[in-house]
Amino acid sequence: MLDQLADLLTDIVEGQREFQARWLPYHQDASLTVDSAALREGAAALQERLQDNYPFFHPMYAGQMLKPPHQAAVLGYLAAMLINPNNHALDGGPATGQIEKELTAELARMYGYAEHLGHLTSSGTIANLEALWVARREHPERAVAFSEQAHYTHSRMCEVLGLRAVEVPSDSQGRMDTEALHQLCLSEDIGTVVATLGTTALGALDPLPRILELGARHGFRVHVDAAYGGFFRLVADDSTDGVDAAAFAAMAQADSIVVDPHKHGLQPYGCGCVLFRDPAVGRHYVHDSPYTYFTSDELHLGEISLECSRAGASAAALWLTLRMLPLHTDTGLGAVLRRCRRAALDWSERIRTSDRVALVLEPSLDIVVFFPDNGPRSASAISARSDALFEETMSDEENPLYLSKLRVKTALLTARYPDIEADAEWTTVLRSVLMKPEHADWVERIHATVEERLGA
């Protein structure tokens, strides 16, 4: 990747020179000039500081949701960043503003929206904020409900928006308990339910078809937080290396959807996206800006966004990436996702037949959650072994493996393993996000590393 980037970066700089050459020559103001030697020295110092990082690019990093963006995204971002357009208005980003409209339309089609209103955001957090803000405008006095496994951003954003938040219990698979949701709706005035397709802890898929049925019955809106799992729509076909078709097909009926291209869309942080099925919700965004929106009668993205300044470079990066890796089922981005899914299935099968580790849940996407099972079966003992394995694999200088830890309710474990002693309410387990396609070729080594450490 780095060698290819080095060659292509030269082309990016030449392209910027051609763009600038269209205008009368000018000289950069002296106040902006820095010494080249000093800049090189500063860049070297920065590179030294950046060595203090985990190897997010490497398959033996199988911990948090972190990986480098695709080289196409890097090139697209840099090319636009040298111009630095602002996608708030077509005044500030005519090219990248149009590109963003095309991108959101492409994403909306992927989810089955016949019509849509949407835009990119600076993060999934802001995208979810906008979805809940519209929910409040639609049902100002009604509560928002979400699973106990939902991302904490929903409770936080409800607090920001002054919305009453209600947590719904999850079932033994980490999914929203729809019977509990039904009972909740009989006693509470619920205006919006957040269904998560790909919880960030367990990778669980809330039963969206049933939630939509309850929405029709009880009159609440449905917002789908697919920040992590959204791109798995491409492989939602119930195949051996695909994911649950019904949950993702039902997204077409949801009132709003959030997806993060900076996760499985191979983009740099931060790039989120919010989509609404009914374009009429644009009425909630109506505002006046006395010094923008004048260069075109077309829709300016700032007219349908809570954010003002937004990097046009994010749109350029995603556009170039999807030109190289289109939103196809078996090729392009779909092929990338199938590799990640295969990695999770491969490792879960190895864990299932091991006498040293055990699965917490069967993986629904590419997140594998497990615990060391080579000792006493109690919550406290499992937590201690998980802590030890986490430290040992990461500190091994010759063969490091980077995992992440997760605290789960012990009841989630005892639902699958009744013989586990619940001597603590919470248990620490291990979590691995296999979101790099290269993981499919490294699962054997990853699993062997875990087994060796536990055997030692």
Summary of the structure (lengths in Angstrom):
residues: 456
radius of gyration: 23.7
end to end distance: 36.5
largest distance: 78.1
contacts: 1545
relative contact order: 0.13
helix: 46%
strand: 15%
